[in-house]
Amino acid sequence: MIAGAHWDSNKQTAVWLDATVFSPDNTKAQEQLRAKYPDFWPFIDKDECHRFIQRSSNPLILIVSGALGAKLVPEIHQSDQVSSIYVYCGNVAAHKQWADDYKDKVK
């Protein structure tokens, strides 16, 4: 999803929430996001990410794993700062139902 997404990176902050965001498997994806979004913030903790979103004055996109998205998205989907939410997971069917409730921002 990250490689094919088209975001306006000039004016947005990118936030990535995933329990494995710092794993070696995600190194290349982080490099690509940092290149496109100089204001890039990875998080492993949902509450820390939520606080960051609440305090942000910049528009942002959220990239989130399905499991953490199910917990965070209901809390932040109405935030004016959040322009788009990109949920990724290995089991789309498991997260489609809750994600459909927020389809105005969830891509």
Secondary structure in CASP SS format (residue, H / E / C, confidence):
PFRMAT SS
TARGET T0000
AUTHOR 0000-0000-0000
METHOD secondary structure of the structure
MODEL  1
M C 1.00
I C 1.00
A C 1.00
G C 1.00
A C 1.00
H C 1.00
W C 1.00
D C 1.00
S C 1.00
N C 1.00
K C 1.00
Q C 1.00
T E 1.00
A E 1.00
V E 1.00
W E 1.00
L E 1.00
D C 1.00
A C 1.00
T C 1.00
V C 1.00
F C 1.00
S C 1.00
P H 1.00
D H 1.00
N H 1.00
T H 1.00
K H 1.00
A H 1.00
Q H 1.00
E H 1.00
Q H 1.00
L H 1.00
R H 1.00
A H 1.00
K H 1.00
Y C 1.00
P C 1.00
D C 1.00
F E 1.00
W E 1.00
P E 1.00
F E 1.00
I C 1.00
D C 1.00
K H 1.00
D H 1.00
E H 1.00
C H 1.00
H H 1.00
R H 1.00
F H 1.00
I H 1.00
Q H 1.00
R H 1.00
S C 1.00
S C 1.00
N C 1.00
P C 1.00
L E 1.00
I E 1.00
L E 1.00
I E 1.00
V E 1.00
S E 1.00
G H 1.00
A H 1.00
L H 1.00
G H 1.00
A H 1.00
K H 1.00
L H 1.00
V H 1.00
P H 1.00
E H 1.00
I H 1.00
H C 1.00
Q C 1.00
S C 1.00
D C 1.00
Q C 1.00
V E 1.00
S E 1.00
S E 1.00
I E 1.00
Y E 1.00
V E 1.00
Y E 1.00
C C 1.00
G C 1.00
N C 1.00
V H 1.00
A H 1.00
A H 1.00
H H 1.00
K H 1.00
Q H 1.00
W H 1.00
A H 1.00
D H 1.00
D C 1.00
Y C 1.00
K C 1.00
D C 1.00
K C 1.00
V E 1.00
K C 1.00
END
